[in-house]
Amino acid sequence: GSENNPTTESFDFEMRGAPKLKLDLFGSTEDVNLFYVDDLAPNTARIKLYRVFRKQASWGSFGTSLQGDSLRAGHQGTYQCSINIKNGVIADLEGGCYVRIDVSMPRNSQVEVYNGGKLISQRFIAMSAEELVDKVDDAWSRDKMTVVNDFLASYAAVGRSPSLSADQLGEVLGDFTMKEDKFTVLRKLQAYVYDRENLGEMIKDNINYFDQEEARRICGL
């Protein structure tokens, strides 16, 4: 209702050549809707924010900044929102809240869009081998295999084949402790190693002596 003072604000901004858009917006734990539209110039993006407030609100300020290969689009400052929605209707509201966020990209955009670190667009950029090594290293034990699967899935999504060095495969193997897990990783990744002449040495360095024969067999050595 009107006592909630509904308003919208919209920002158009340049992507500045960045292949990734990372949204860091107040209220963006709510749904973010992604649209592809015809009325945006190539390499631009639009964010539309739907707001409600009672009494007073602090919205923070919106801005964009380049960070590595990403353009961060987000808020800074203070944001105070307390809202309770029942059956799609606002029951209680204190301060000001962003209740919906629409992100629009040009029709054929190949920019990856992330909200709070989660990919919400199609994937356009495959995970690099360096990234694989870092992510497996950072992941909890139970999540390490998921990273390997994500690495492979990212190439399937962009229709390309991965490629990694024997050393990089060794680093990934070194992060798994169970023999069966090491074999599984080998089965998944060994075919994509480009310096196969180094596989034998890599197996010696990363696989228990008694399991090396099986590892060599998996790699077709």
CORCOR-V557275 format. One record per pair of residues at least 24 apart in sequence whose C-alpha atoms are under 7 Angstrom apart, sorted by the first residue. I is the first residue (numbers start at 1). J is the second residue. If there is no record, write none. Layout:
BEGIN
i:I j:J
i:I j:J
END
This chain:
BEGIN
i:3 j:54
i:4 j:52
i:4 j:53
i:4 j:54
i:5 j:52
i:5 j:53
i:6 j:51
i:6 j:52
i:7 j:50
i:7 j:51
i:7 j:52
i:8 j:48
i:8 j:49
i:8 j:50
i:8 j:51
i:9 j:48
i:9 j:49
i:9 j:50
i:10 j:46
i:10 j:47
i:10 j:48
i:10 j:49
i:11 j:46
i:11 j:47
i:11 j:48
i:12 j:44
i:12 j:45
i:12 j:46
i:12 j:47
i:13 j:44
i:13 j:45
i:13 j:46
i:14 j:43
i:14 j:44
i:14 j:45
i:15 j:43
i:15 j:44
i:15 j:45
i:15 j:71
i:17 j:43
i:18 j:69
i:18 j:70
i:18 j:71
i:19 j:69
i:19 j:70
i:19 j:111
i:19 j:112
i:20 j:69
i:20 j:70
i:20 j:71
i:20 j:111
i:20 j:112
i:20 j:113
i:21 j:70
i:21 j:71
i:21 j:72
i:21 j:111
i:21 j:112
i:21 j:113
i:21 j:114
i:22 j:70
i:22 j:71
i:22 j:72
i:22 j:73
i:22 j:113
i:22 j:114
i:22 j:115
i:23 j:72
i:23 j:73
i:23 j:74
i:23 j:114
i:23 j:115
i:23 j:116
i:24 j:72
i:24 j:73
i:24 j:74
i:24 j:75
i:24 j:115
i:24 j:116
i:25 j:74
i:25 j:75
i:26 j:75
i:26 j:79
i:27 j:97
i:27 j:98
i:27 j:99
i:28 j:101
i:30 j:99
i:30 j:100
i:31 j:100
i:31 j:101
i:32 j:100
i:32 j:101
i:32 j:102
i:33 j:101
i:33 j:102
i:33 j:103
i:34 j:102
i:34 j:103
i:34 j:104
i:35 j:103
i:35 j:104
i:35 j:105
i:36 j:104
i:36 j:105
i:36 j:106
i:36 j:107
i:37 j:104
i:37 j:105
i:37 j:106
i:37 j:107
i:38 j:106
i:38 j:107
i:40 j:105
i:40 j:106
i:41 j:106
i:42 j:106
i:44 j:105
i:45 j:104
i:45 j:105
i:46 j:103
i:46 j:104
i:46 j:105
i:47 j:102
i:47 j:103
i:47 j:104
i:48 j:101
i:48 j:102
i:48 j:103
i:49 j:98
i:49 j:100
i:49 j:101
i:49 j:102
i:50 j:98
i:50 j:99
i:50 j:100
i:50 j:101
i:51 j:97
i:51 j:98
i:51 j:99
i:52 j:96
i:52 j:97
i:52 j:98
i:53 j:93
i:53 j:94
i:53 j:95
i:53 j:96
i:53 j:97
i:54 j:93
i:54 j:94
i:54 j:95
i:54 j:96
i:55 j:95
i:56 j:95
i:56 j:96
i:57 j:95
i:57 j:96
i:58 j:96
i:59 j:96
i:123 j:157
i:124 j:158
i:125 j:158
i:126 j:154
i:126 j:155
i:126 j:158
i:127 j:151
i:127 j:154
i:129 j:164
i:133 j:168
i:133 j:171
i:133 j:172
i:136 j:172
i:137 j:175
i:162 j:192
i:163 j:192
i:163 j:193
i:163 j:194
i:164 j:192
i:164 j:193
i:164 j:194
i:165 j:193
i:165 j:194
i:165 j:195
i:166 j:193
i:166 j:195
i:166 j:196
i:166 j:198
i:166 j:199
i:166 j:202
i:167 j:202
i:170 j:202
i:170 j:206
i:173 j:206
i:174 j:206
i:183 j:215
i:187 j:218
i:190 j:219
END
